[in-house]
Amino acid sequence: MDFEFRSRDAIMTYFIRKLRLYRIARSIDKATLMSPDRLLTVWPLMA
């Protein structure tokens, strides 16, 4: 029971992280479309 709950919690955090990275990537794409040199300032934050 405890293991099942823990694995479910881990799966939830995994999907939340994926969604957050997806949103960050989309905002970076929008910023890059507006000004390409801004990618140089945003990219080190992702790495």
N, CA, C and O atoms as a Maestro MAE file, in Angstrom:
{
 s_m_m2io_version
 :::
 2.0.0
}

f_m_ct {
 s_m_title
 :::
 protein
 m_atom[188] {
  # First column is atom index #
  i_m_mmod_type
  r_m_x_coord
  r_m_y_coord
  r_m_z_coord
  i_m_residue_number
  s_m_chain_name
  s_m_pdb_residue_name
  s_m_pdb_atom_name
  i_m_atomic_number
  :::
  1 25 0.835 -1.200 0.000 1 A "MET " " N  " 7
  2 3 0.000 0.000 0.000 1 A "MET " " CA " 6
  3 2 0.878 1.262 0.000 1 A "MET " " C  " 6
  4 15 0.665 2.183 -0.788 1 A "MET " " O  " 8
  5 25 1.857 1.277 0.894 2 A "ASP " " N  " 7
  6 3 2.727 2.450 0.973 2 A "ASP " " CA " 6
  7 2 3.555 2.588 -0.299 2 A "ASP " " C  " 6
  8 15 3.771 3.695 -0.792 2 A "ASP " " O  " 8
  9 25 4.016 1.455 -0.826 3 A "PHE " " N  " 7
  10 3 4.820 1.489 -2.049 3 A "PHE " " CA " 6
  11 2 3.972 1.964 -3.230 3 A "PHE " " C  " 6
  12 15 4.444 2.725 -4.075 3 A "PHE " " O  " 8
  13 25 2.734 1.515 -3.283 4 A "GLU " " N  " 7
  14 3 1.854 1.917 -4.383 4 A "GLU " " CA " 6
  15 2 1.603 3.423 -4.340 4 A "GLU " " C  " 6
  16 15 1.621 4.097 -5.369 4 A "GLU " " O  " 8
  17 25 1.369 3.936 -3.141 5 A "PHE " " N  " 7
  18 3 1.129 5.373 -2.993 5 A "PHE " " CA " 6
  19 2 2.384 6.164 -3.363 5 A "PHE " " C  " 6
  20 15 2.301 7.220 -3.991 5 A "PHE " " O  " 8
  21 25 3.540 5.644 -2.970 6 A "ARG " " N  " 7
  22 3 4.789 6.343 -3.259 6 A "ARG " " CA " 6
  23 2 5.062 6.363 -4.766 6 A "ARG " " C  " 6
  24 15 5.484 7.383 -5.310 6 A "ARG " " O  " 8
  25 25 4.823 5.238 -5.433 7 A "SER " " N  " 7
  26 3 5.062 5.185 -6.875 7 A "SER " " CA " 6
  27 2 4.078 6.101 -7.609 7 A "SER " " C  " 6
  28 15 4.440 6.741 -8.596 7 A "SER " " O  " 8
  29 25 2.838 6.159 -7.125 8 A "ARG " " N  " 7
  30 3 1.856 7.038 -7.755 8 A "ARG " " CA " 6
  31 2 2.282 8.497 -7.584 8 A "ARG " " C  " 6
  32 15 2.144 9.301 -8.506 8 A "ARG " " O  " 8
  33 25 2.799 8.833 -6.406 9 A "ASP " " N  " 7
  34 3 3.264 10.189 -6.155 9 A "ASP " " CA " 6
  35 2 4.450 10.515 -7.061 9 A "ASP " " C  " 6
  36 15 4.558 11.629 -7.574 9 A "ASP " " O  " 8
  37 25 5.338 9.541 -7.256 10 A "ALA " " N  " 7
  38 3 6.496 9.756 -8.121 10 A "ALA " " CA " 6
  39 2 6.052 9.970 -9.568 10 A "ALA " " C  " 6
  40 15 6.618 10.803 -10.276 10 A "ALA " " O  " 8
  41 25 5.041 9.220 -10.005 11 A "ILE " " N  " 7
  42 3 4.525 9.383 -11.366 11 A "ILE " " CA " 6
  43 2 3.902 10.768 -11.533 11 A "ILE " " C  " 6
  44 15 4.074 11.408 -12.570 11 A "ILE " " O  " 8
  45 25 3.181 11.228 -10.512 12 A "MET " " N  " 7
  46 3 2.564 12.549 -10.575 12 A "MET " " CA " 6
  47 2 3.628 13.638 -10.675 12 A "MET " " C  " 6
  48 15 3.507 14.552 -11.491 12 A "MET " " O  " 8
  49 25 4.668 13.546 -9.850 13 A "THR " " N  " 7
  50 3 5.728 14.558 -9.896 13 A "THR " " CA " 6
  51 2 6.445 14.505 -11.243 13 A "THR " " C  " 6
  52 15 6.869 15.537 -11.764 13 A "THR " " O  " 8
  53 25 6.581 13.301 -11.807 14 A "TYR " " N  " 7
  54 3 7.233 13.156 -13.115 14 A "TYR " " CA " 6
  55 2 6.441 13.893 -14.199 14 A "TYR " " C  " 6
  56 15 7.010 14.621 -15.012 14 A "TYR " " O  " 8
  57 25 5.112 13.688 -14.197 15 A "PHE " " N  " 7
  58 3 4.290 14.342 -15.204 15 A "PHE " " CA " 6
  59 2 4.257 15.848 -15.000 15 A "PHE " " C  " 6
  60 15 4.234 16.607 -15.969 15 A "PHE " " O  " 8
  61 25 4.255 16.290 -13.730 16 A "ILE " " N  " 7
  62 3 4.259 17.727 -13.451 16 A "ILE " " CA " 6
  63 2 5.550 18.351 -13.963 16 A "ILE " " C  " 6
  64 15 5.541 19.449 -14.520 16 A "ILE " " O  " 8
  65 25 6.665 17.643 -13.769 17 A "ARG " " N  " 7
  66 3 7.942 18.161 -14.272 17 A "ARG " " CA " 6
  67 2 7.935 18.220 -15.791 17 A "ARG " " C  " 6
  68 15 8.426 19.183 -16.380 17 A "ARG " " O  " 8
  69 25 7.376 17.190 -16.429 18 A "LYS " " N  " 7
  70 3 7.303 17.170 -17.887 18 A "LYS " " CA " 6
  71 2 6.475 18.352 -18.392 18 A "LYS " " C  " 6
  72 15 6.859 19.019 -19.353 18 A "LYS " " O  " 8
  73 25 5.344 18.606 -17.743 19 A "LEU " " N  " 7
  74 3 4.476 19.703 -18.157 19 A "LEU " " CA " 6
  75 2 5.184 21.038 -17.977 19 A "LEU " " C  " 6
  76 15 5.083 21.926 -18.824 19 A "LEU " " O  " 8
  77 25 5.906 21.172 -16.854 20 A "ARG " " N  " 7
  78 3 6.610 22.426 -16.593 20 A "ARG " " CA " 6
  79 2 7.700 22.658 -17.648 20 A "ARG " " C  " 6
  80 15 7.855 23.772 -18.148 20 A "ARG " " O  " 8
  81 25 8.456 21.599 -17.986 21 A "LEU " " N  " 7
  82 3 9.502 21.723 -19.009 21 A "LEU " " CA " 6
  83 2 8.884 22.059 -20.361 21 A "LEU " " C  " 6
  84 15 9.453 22.821 -21.142 21 A "LEU " " O  " 8
  85 25 7.697 21.475 -20.634 22 A "TYR " " N  " 7
  86 3 7.020 21.742 -21.900 22 A "TYR " " CA " 6
  87 2 6.615 23.215 -21.996 22 A "TYR " " C  " 6
  88 15 6.775 23.848 -23.039 22 A "TYR " " O  " 8
  89 25 6.088 23.747 -20.891 23 A "ARG " " N  " 7
  90 3 5.694 25.158 -20.888 23 A "ARG " " CA " 6
  91 2 6.906 26.063 -21.048 23 A "ARG " " C  " 6
  92 15 6.855 27.051 -21.781 23 A "ARG " " O  " 8
  93 25 8.006 25.728 -20.358 24 A "ILE " " N  " 7
  94 3 9.232 26.528 -20.467 24 A "ILE " " CA " 6
  95 2 9.742 26.498 -21.903 24 A "ILE " " C  " 6
  96 15 10.162 27.523 -22.440 24 A "ILE " " O  " 8
  97 25 9.704 25.319 -22.523 25 A "ALA " " N  " 7
  98 3 10.179 25.201 -23.900 25 A "ALA " " CA " 6
  99 2 9.316 26.027 -24.842 25 A "ALA " " C  " 6
  100 15 9.834 26.644 -25.773 25 A "ALA " " O  " 8
  101 25 8.002 26.047 -24.613 26 A "ARG " " N  " 7
  102 3 7.119 26.826 -25.485 26 A "ARG " " CA " 6
  103 2 7.371 28.312 -25.311 26 A "ARG " " C  " 6
  104 15 7.392 29.051 -26.295 26 A "ARG " " O  " 8
  105 25 7.561 28.766 -24.080 27 A "SER " " N  " 7
  106 3 7.834 30.188 -23.860 27 A "SER " " CA " 6
  107 2 9.174 30.569 -24.475 27 A "SER " " C  " 6
  108 15 9.328 31.669 -25.005 27 A "SER " " O  " 8
  109 25 10.153 29.648 -24.403 28 A "ILE " " N  " 7
  110 3 11.458 29.907 -25.023 28 A "ILE " " CA " 6
  111 2 11.298 30.000 -26.541 28 A "ILE " " C  " 6
  112 15 11.932 30.833 -27.188 28 A "ILE " " O  " 8
  113 25 10.445 29.138 -27.105 29 A "ASP " " N  " 7
  114 3 10.210 29.189 -28.551 29 A "ASP " " CA " 6
  115 2 9.609 30.534 -28.954 29 A "ASP " " C  " 6
  116 15 10.009 31.118 -29.962 29 A "ASP " " O  " 8
  117 25 8.652 31.025 -28.169 30 A "LYS " " N  " 7
  118 3 8.034 32.317 -28.477 30 A "LYS " " CA " 6
  119 2 9.066 33.432 -28.377 30 A "LYS " " C  " 6
  120 15 9.116 34.309 -29.240 30 A "LYS " " O  " 8
  121 25 9.888 33.407 -27.336 31 A "ALA " " N  " 7
  122 3 10.908 34.439 -27.160 31 A "ALA " " CA " 6
  123 2 11.932 34.380 -28.284 31 A "ALA " " C  " 6
  124 15 12.420 35.412 -28.745 31 A "ALA " " O  " 8
  125 25 12.255 33.163 -28.723 32 A "THR " " N  " 7
  126 3 13.238 33.014 -29.797 32 A "THR " " CA " 6
  127 2 12.674 33.540 -31.118 32 A "THR " " C  " 6
  128 15 13.407 34.104 -31.931 32 A "THR " " O  " 8
  129 25 11.378 33.355 -31.326 33 A "LEU " " N  " 7
  130 3 10.773 33.874 -32.551 33 A "LEU " " CA " 6
  131 2 10.820 35.399 -32.562 33 A "LEU " " C  " 6
  132 15 10.987 36.016 -33.614 33 A "LEU " " O  " 8
  133 25 10.672 35.999 -31.389 34 A "MET " " N  " 7
  134 3 10.679 37.456 -31.301 34 A "MET " " CA " 6
  135 2 12.099 38.011 -31.415 34 A "MET " " C  " 6
  136 15 12.328 38.971 -32.150 34 A "MET " " O  " 8
  137 25 13.061 37.411 -30.690 35 A "SER " " N  " 7
  138 3 14.450 37.882 -30.757 35 A "SER " " CA " 6
  139 2 15.393 36.691 -30.619 35 A "SER " " C  " 6
  140 15 15.488 36.112 -29.537 35 A "SER " " O  " 8
  141 25 16.085 36.316 -31.680 36 A "PRO " " N  " 7
  142 3 16.936 35.114 -31.668 36 A "PRO " " CA " 6
  143 2 18.081 35.178 -30.670 36 A "PRO " " C  " 6
  144 15 18.465 34.149 -30.115 36 A "PRO " " O  " 8
  145 25 18.637 36.368 -30.427 37 A "ASP " " N  " 7
  146 3 19.795 36.439 -29.534 37 A "ASP " " CA " 6
  147 2 19.407 36.250 -28.074 37 A "ASP " " C  " 6
  148 15 20.276 36.090 -27.217 37 A "ASP " " O  " 8
  149 25 18.115 36.267 -27.788 38 A "ARG " " N  " 7
  150 3 17.679 36.061 -26.411 38 A "ARG " " CA " 6
  151 2 17.867 34.598 -25.998 38 A "ARG " " C  " 6
  152 15 17.930 34.289 -24.808 38 A "ARG " " O  " 8
  153 25 17.956 33.713 -26.970 39 A "LEU " " N  " 7
  154 3 18.158 32.293 -26.682 39 A "LEU " " CA " 6
  155 2 19.468 32.077 -25.929 39 A "LEU " " C  " 6
  156 15 19.571 31.167 -25.106 39 A "LEU " " O  " 8
  157 25 20.463 32.908 -26.208 40 A "LEU " " N  " 7
  158 3 21.762 32.765 -25.543 40 A "LEU " " CA " 6
  159 2 21.647 33.056 -24.052 40 A "LEU " " C  " 6
  160 15 22.420 32.516 -23.261 40 A "LEU " " O  " 8
  161 25 20.689 33.905 -23.650 41 A "THR " " N  " 7
  162 3 20.540 34.222 -22.234 41 A "THR " " CA " 6
  163 2 19.643 33.212 -21.534 41 A "THR " " C  " 6
  164 15 19.779 32.991 -20.331 41 A "THR " " O  " 8
  165 25 18.727 32.597 -22.279 42 A "VAL " " N  " 7
  166 3 17.781 31.661 -21.656 42 A "VAL " " CA " 6
  167 2 18.319 30.240 -21.635 42 A "VAL " " C  " 6
  168 15 18.014 29.480 -20.716 42 A "VAL " " O  " 8
  169 25 19.111 29.870 -22.627 43 A "TRP " " N  " 7
  170 3 19.538 28.474 -22.749 43 A "TRP " " CA " 6
  171 2 20.349 27.957 -21.564 43 A "TRP " " C  " 6
  172 15 20.116 26.823 -21.147 43 A "TRP " " O  " 8
  173 25 21.308 28.732 -20.982 44 A "PRO " " N  " 7
  174 3 22.060 28.212 -19.821 44 A "PRO " " CA " 6
  175 2 21.159 27.848 -18.643 44 A "PRO " " C  " 6
  176 15 21.532 27.006 -17.825 44 A "PRO " " O  " 8
  177 25 19.991 28.459 -18.541 45 A "LEU " " N  " 7
  178 3 19.075 28.122 -17.449 45 A "LEU " " CA " 6
  179 2 18.498 26.724 -17.634 45 A "LEU " " C  " 6
  180 15 18.187 26.043 -16.658 45 A "LEU " " O  " 8
  181 25 18.355 26.297 -18.888 46 A "MET " " N  " 7
  182 3 17.782 24.981 -19.147 46 A "MET " " CA " 6
  183 2 18.806 23.869 -18.928 46 A "MET " " C  " 6
  184 15 18.452 22.780 -18.477 46 A "MET " " O  " 8
  185 25 20.067 24.137 -19.243 47 A "ALA " " N  " 7
  186 3 21.103 23.110 -19.144 47 A "ALA " " CA " 6
  187 2 21.410 22.771 -17.687 47 A "ALA " " C  " 6
  188 15 22.261 21.924 -17.417 47 A "ALA " " O  " 8
  :::
 }
 m_bond[187] {
  # First column is bond index #
  i_m_from
  i_m_to
  i_m_order
  :::
  1 1 2 1
  2 2 3 1
  3 3 4 2
  4 3 5 1
  5 5 6 1
  6 6 7 1
  7 7 8 2
  8 7 9 1
  9 9 10 1
  10 10 11 1
  11 11 12 2
  12 11 13 1
  13 13 14 1
  14 14 15 1
  15 15 16 2
  16 15 17 1
  17 17 18 1
  18 18 19 1
  19 19 20 2
  20 19 21 1
  21 21 22 1
  22 22 23 1
  23 23 24 2
  24 23 25 1
  25 25 26 1
  26 26 27 1
  27 27 28 2
  28 27 29 1
  29 29 30 1
  30 30 31 1
  31 31 32 2
  32 31 33 1
  33 33 34 1
  34 34 35 1
  35 35 36 2
  36 35 37 1
  37 37 38 1
  38 38 39 1
  39 39 40 2
  40 39 41 1
  41 41 42 1
  42 42 43 1
  43 43 44 2
  44 43 45 1
  45 45 46 1
  46 46 47 1
  47 47 48 2
  48 47 49 1
  49 49 50 1
  50 50 51 1
  51 51 52 2
  52 51 53 1
  53 53 54 1
  54 54 55 1
  55 55 56 2
  56 55 57 1
  57 57 58 1
  58 58 59 1
  59 59 60 2
  60 59 61 1
  61 61 62 1
  62 62 63 1
  63 63 64 2
  64 63 65 1
  65 65 66 1
  66 66 67 1
  67 67 68 2
  68 67 69 1
  69 69 70 1
  70 70 71 1
  71 71 72 2
  72 71 73 1
  73 73 74 1
  74 74 75 1
  75 75 76 2
  76 75 77 1
  77 77 78 1
  78 78 79 1
  79 79 80 2
  80 79 81 1
  81 81 82 1
  82 82 83 1
  83 83 84 2
  84 83 85 1
  85 85 86 1
  86 86 87 1
  87 87 88 2
  88 87 89 1
  89 89 90 1
  90 90 91 1
  91 91 92 2
  92 91 93 1
  93 93 94 1
  94 94 95 1
  95 95 96 2
  96 95 97 1
  97 97 98 1
  98 98 99 1
  99 99 100 2
  100 99 101 1
  101 101 102 1
  102 102 103 1
  103 103 104 2
  104 103 105 1
  105 105 106 1
  106 106 107 1
  107 107 108 2
  108 107 109 1
  109 109 110 1
  110 110 111 1
  111 111 112 2
  112 111 113 1
  113 113 114 1
  114 114 115 1
  115 115 116 2
  116 115 117 1
  117 117 118 1
  118 118 119 1
  119 119 120 2
  120 119 121 1
  121 121 122 1
  122 122 123 1
  123 123 124 2
  124 123 125 1
  125 125 126 1
  126 126 127 1
  127 127 128 2
  128 127 129 1
  129 129 130 1
  130 130 131 1
  131 131 132 2
  132 131 133 1
  133 133 134 1
  134 134 135 1
  135 135 136 2
  136 135 137 1
  137 137 138 1
  138 138 139 1
  139 139 140 2
  140 139 141 1
  141 141 142 1
  142 142 143 1
  143 143 144 2
  144 143 145 1
  145 145 146 1
  146 146 147 1
  147 147 148 2
  148 147 149 1
  149 149 150 1
  150 150 151 1
  151 151 152 2
  152 151 153 1
  153 153 154 1
  154 154 155 1
  155 155 156 2
  156 155 157 1
  157 157 158 1
  158 158 159 1
  159 159 160 2
  160 159 161 1
  161 161 162 1
  162 162 163 1
  163 163 164 2
  164 163 165 1
  165 165 166 1
  166 166 167 1
  167 167 168 2
  168 167 169 1
  169 169 170 1
  170 170 171 1
  171 171 172 2
  172 171 173 1
  173 173 174 1
  174 174 175 1
  175 175 176 2
  176 175 177 1
  177 177 178 1
  178 178 179 1
  179 179 180 2
  180 179 181 1
  181 181 182 1
  182 182 183 1
  183 183 184 2
  184 183 185 1
  185 185 186 1
  186 186 187 1
  187 187 188 2
  :::
 }
}
